[in-house]
């Protein structure tokens, strides 16, 4: 699954407006997405080998 598609799916699922417990989960989703996007070049080079 594409990183952005997975992020969007998780964001919709854990958004605090939809899920009362979603604030902490959304922070974790955002942190993971930011980390992955910052390292996308490394991820792509690993996947291509």
N, C-alpha and C positions, 0 to 999 in steps of 0.2 A: 504494500500500500504506500502511496506517496505520502511524504512527511506532512505536506500542507493539508492533504485530505484527511489524514489521521488527526491532525491538530483541529481542523474544523469540526470533525465529528465529536472529538472530546470536548471542545469548547461549547458546543451545543448541549452536550449531555451534562456537563458540570458547571455551567454558567450559574452564578448565584441567583439570578432571577428565576431560573427553572428548578434549581435544587437548593434547598435551604442550607445544606451542609457543603455546598459547592465552593464557597470562598477559598478554603484551604486547598481543595482539590484543584481549583482553577489556577491558583498560584503555582502549584506543582506542574501543571500542564504547561503554563507559560514559561516556567524555568526550563523545562525539558525542551520545549520548542526553540527557545532562544539559544540553548546550548547546541542543539542539532543544526540550526541554521548557521551558527557561527562556525561550525566545523563541517559544513556541507562538502567542501572540497576534499577533505580527508575521507569522508564517508564515500563519496563517489569514486575516489581512487582505490579504496579498499574493495568496493563492489566490482570494479572493473577488472580486478586481478583474478 
